[in-house]
Amino acid sequence: MYDSILAHVGQFIDLEPAEIDYFTSLLRFKLLRKRQYLVQAGDVCKFDSFVVKGCLRTYFVDDRGSEHVVQFAVENWWTGDLYSFLTQSSAAYNTDALEDSELLQIDQASLDELYRRVPKFERFFRIISQRAFVSAEKRVIATISQTAEERYLNFIERYPGLDQRVPQHLIASYLGFTPEFLSRIRKQQASRRK
């Protein structure tokens, strides 16, 4: 059950057997069924969640009731409402499962104790946070500087196979355009490949 998270962590820090045992003792297994919420806007995000298996989306709902996807999370990704988790305040985002999903979770008190007892985990989570921040910056730059077609092609290249797992209307929401517009882009791409 812990192989994927330990391989993920092992990309950034080396752990002794006792540190592995301590880390895994803090993790909680969570099974989410398709369409089940991990966290809902207004609730407090109590766990930082690592995706062992499955696919989730994080989104917010605007004042008009429209959903806006801000993140997908698949195997070996962390997900949840980070601000809510860190501050233990109300979540701004919803996170739900697009597929049956298996997660490993850690609560904030356990994470703080992990930092204290195994300080190298502060390095691990700093690197993960930095990568997430850089990814968010790149997404902002792409949104304001790339054409819709370029954003779609970048999405396909950056997240291979995700377009086969996620409904097209959610990809359109993530990219910031309508499902009809995404359909036109996909048709254009298909005709160019012929």
N, C-alpha and C positions, 0 to 999 in steps of 0.2 A: 504494500500500500504506500510505502514511503519512498520507493525507488525514484519516482519522477521528481519529487521535491528535493531529494538529496542530490540527484544529478544536477538539478537546476542550481541549487546553492553551491555545489562543488565547482561550478564554472567560475565562481568569484572568490570563494574562500575555502581553505582546507580545514577540515574538522577532525578532531580526535574522536575515537569511539565513544568516550564518555560524553563528549559534547553532542554527538549525534543522538545518543540515548536521551539526553536531557531535552534537546530540541524536539524530538519526536514525542516525548512525554507531554509536551505543551500543546500539541496539535489535536484538533477535534475533527472527526470525519463528519461530513454533511452530504446527504444525497438530496438533490433537487430534481423534481420531476419537471418535464417540459411545461412552461408557462408559470411555474412557481416562482415567487419572489424570494430573492436573497435579502433585499432591503427595499423598503418603500419610502418615497419622499415623505418627510415629516417624522419618520421613525429615526432612532439613533442606530447607526451602523456599528454593531458591537464586535465585528470580526474583520480582519484582513483575510481574504480568501484566495487560496491558490487552486487553480483549476487542474485537477488530475485528469479528468475526462469530461468532455462536453463543450458546450458553447453558451455563453451568456451575453447579454447586452446591457449597457448602462445608458439611460436616457432621461430626459426631463420633458415635462409637459408644460407648454406655454399657456398664457392666459386665454388663448382661443381654443385650447384643448388639443393642439397639435403636438405630436411626439417628435423629439429631436434626439437621434442616437448620437452619443458622444464617444462610445467605446464598445468594441466587441472584445470578448475574452475567451480564448480557447486554451487548449492544453498548454501548461507551463507558463501561464500568465496569472498575474494577481489582479483581483477585481474587488469592487465595492465602492462606497463613497468615502474617499480618503479623508476629506476635510471633516466629515461627520465622525469617522473613526478616530482621528487624532484629537479632535476637540470634544468628542462625546456630545455633540450638538445635533440638532435635527438635520437629517439628510436632505439635500436638494435634489438628489437623483433617485430614480428607481433602477434596480438591477434585477433582471429576471432571466430564467433559463430558456434558451431557444431549443435546447435538446435536453434529454435526461442528462444530468451532470453530477459528477463526484468532485467534492471539494475537500481540501484540508484547510482548517481555519485556526487562527490564533487571536485571542482577545488582547486588549490593550495592556492589561495588568501583566499578563504572561509575557507579552513582547517587551515591556519595560524590564521585567525580571531577567529575560533572556539577554538583553543588552548589558545588564549589570553583571550577570554570571559568565557570559560568553561575549565579551566586547567586540569580537570580530563580526558579530551579526550586525552591529551598527554600520560597519563598512559595507556589508552585503546590502542592507536596506538603503543605505545612501546611494550606492551604485544603481539599484533598481529605481529609486526616486529620480536620480539624475537622468537616467535613460527615458523615463516617462515624461519628464519635463522637456527634454530635447525633442522627443516625438511630438509632444503637444505644440511646441514652437514650430516644428516643420509643418505640422498640419495647418496652423494659422497662416504661415507663409504660402503654402500651396493654395489655400482657399482664396487668398487675395491676389495671387500672381499667376495661377495656372488656369487654363481653360477647363471646362467641365470634362471634356474628353481626356485631357492630361491627368486630371485628378482620378478619373476612373481607371485609366491605365496604370497609374502609380499604385492605386489600391490593389489591383489584380497582381501586380508585380510584388508588392510588399507583403501581401497576405495571400499567397498561393493556395487555391482550393477553398478559401473562405466563401467565395461567391457561389460555391456549390452547396454550402451548408446553411447559408443565411438567405432568407427571402429577399428578393430584389427590391421590394419597397423599403426595406430596412437599410440596404446598402445605399439607396437613393437618399434616404434621410441622413445617413452618416456623411454622405458627400455633399449634401446641401442642395439637392434638386429633386424634382418630382419623379415619381416612378415612370411616367410617360417619357420624360426626357431621357432617363436612363435606358429605357427600351429603345429609343432612337439611336443612342450611342452604341448600344450592343448590336443593333442591326447593321449600323455602319461598319463596325469592327468585323462582323461576320462576313459582310460583302467584300471587304478588303482582303480577307484571308482566302477567298475563293479564287 
